[in-house]
Amino acid sequence: MNAIRADEPFLATISFDGKKAVMCQIDEAMEHHILLMKAGYRDTDIDKFFRIVFDKSGADWTFICPPDYKNIPYKEKRIKVFYRDGIYIISDFLESIGYIVGINIPKRYRRHFDIMNEE
């Protein structure tokens, strides 16, 4: 694929169970909910997927933990499980397509991440 050789940025959504993934060049969808709609999902399905933007230099994770993630009632525990699951599933996806890169949580998404560190 020319986009991979040219190191174009990609959008990807990976289901929470890691069994489904949708990806495209960023210019083809621009946003994760648009990517999902182009793949036949509803835009409201976005809360069922991990979301990343990646290239050969790394992956930026849109770290937003849904309030009903795995039906865990305690916010701190829910965010910790979401983080653990996301690191594993996103890394597995990236490796499966030949991207061995780090996963970064951009500053604008760190408020949820910071809750984990308050304990």
C-alpha positions as CSV (number, residue, x, y, z in Angstrom):
1,M,0.0,0.0,0.0
2,N,1.4,3.4,-1.1
3,A,0.1,5.2,2.0
4,I,2.1,3.0,4.3
5,R,5.3,3.4,2.3
6,A,4.7,7.2,2.3
7,D,4.1,7.1,6.1
8,E,0.7,8.8,5.8
9,P,-1.2,9.1,9.0
10,F,-4.1,6.7,9.6
11,L,-7.2,6.7,11.7
12,A,-8.3,3.4,13.3
13,T,-11.0,2.1,15.5
14,I,-10.6,-1.2,17.3
15,S,-13.5,-2.9,19.1
16,F,-13.1,-3.3,22.8
17,D,-12.8,-7.1,22.4
18,G,-10.1,-6.6,19.7
19,K,-12.1,-8.7,17.1
20,K,-13.0,-5.8,14.8
21,A,-10.9,-2.9,13.4
22,V,-11.5,-0.3,10.8
23,M,-8.8,1.9,9.5
24,C,-8.1,4.4,6.7
25,Q,-5.9,7.3,5.7
26,I,-6.8,10.2,7.8
27,D,-7.9,12.3,4.8
28,E,-10.5,9.7,3.8
29,A,-12.6,10.1,7.0
30,M,-11.0,13.0,9.1
31,E,-12.8,11.8,12.3
32,H,-13.4,8.4,14.0
33,H,-17.2,8.6,13.9
34,I,-17.1,9.3,10.2
35,L,-14.8,6.3,9.7
36,L,-17.2,4.1,11.5
37,M,-20.2,5.3,9.5
38,K,-18.2,4.7,6.2
39,A,-17.7,1.1,7.5
40,G,-21.5,0.6,8.1
41,Y,-21.6,1.4,11.8
42,R,-23.7,4.1,13.4
43,D,-21.8,7.2,14.6
44,T,-23.1,6.5,18.1
45,D,-21.2,3.2,18.1
46,I,-18.0,5.2,18.7
47,D,-18.2,4.4,22.5
48,K,-17.6,0.7,21.6
49,F,-14.2,1.3,20.1
50,F,-10.7,2.3,21.1
51,R,-9.6,5.2,18.8
52,I,-6.2,6.0,17.5
53,V,-4.3,8.1,15.0
54,F,-1.0,6.6,14.0
55,D,1.9,6.5,11.6
56,K,5.4,5.0,11.8
57,S,6.4,7.5,14.6
58,G,3.7,6.4,17.0
59,A,0.0,6.2,17.9
60,D,-2.0,8.8,19.6
61,W,-4.9,7.3,21.6
62,T,-8.1,9.3,22.1
63,F,-8.3,8.2,25.8
64,I,-12.0,8.6,26.6
65,C,-13.4,5.9,28.9
66,P,-17.1,5.4,28.4
67,P,-19.2,5.6,31.7
68,D,-20.5,2.1,31.1
69,Y,-17.2,0.4,30.2
70,K,-17.6,-3.2,31.3
71,N,-20.3,-2.1,33.7
72,I,-17.7,-1.2,36.3
73,P,-19.5,1.3,38.6
74,Y,-16.3,2.8,40.2
75,K,-14.8,5.5,38.0
76,E,-11.2,5.0,39.1
77,K,-11.3,1.2,38.6
78,R,-13.2,1.6,35.3
79,I,-10.5,3.9,33.9
80,K,-7.7,1.6,35.1
81,V,-9.3,-1.4,33.3
82,F,-9.9,0.7,30.2
83,Y,-6.3,1.7,30.2
84,R,-5.0,-1.8,30.7
85,D,-7.3,-3.3,28.0
86,G,-6.6,-0.5,25.6
87,I,-2.8,-0.8,25.8
88,Y,-3.0,-4.5,25.2
89,I,-5.6,-4.4,22.4
90,I,-4.2,-1.4,20.6
91,S,-0.7,-2.8,20.7
92,D,-1.9,-6.1,19.3
93,F,-3.7,-4.4,16.5
94,L,-0.7,-2.2,15.6
95,E,1.6,-5.2,15.7
96,S,-0.7,-7.2,13.4
97,I,-0.4,-4.6,10.7
98,G,3.3,-4.2,11.1
99,Y,3.5,-1.1,13.3
100,I,5.7,-1.6,16.3
101,V,5.3,1.9,17.8
102,G,4.7,3.6,21.1
103,I,1.2,4.6,22.3
104,N,0.8,8.2,23.4
105,I,-2.1,9.7,25.3
106,P,-2.2,13.4,24.1
107,K,-2.4,16.0,26.9
108,R,-6.0,17.0,26.0
109,Y,-7.1,13.4,27.0
110,R,-5.0,13.1,30.2
111,R,-7.7,14.2,32.6
112,H,-9.1,10.7,32.7
113,F,-5.6,9.3,32.9
114,D,-4.8,11.7,35.8
115,I,-7.8,10.3,37.8
116,M,-6.0,6.9,37.8
117,N,-2.9,8.5,39.3
118,E,-4.7,10.3,42.2
119,E,-5.1,7.1,44.2
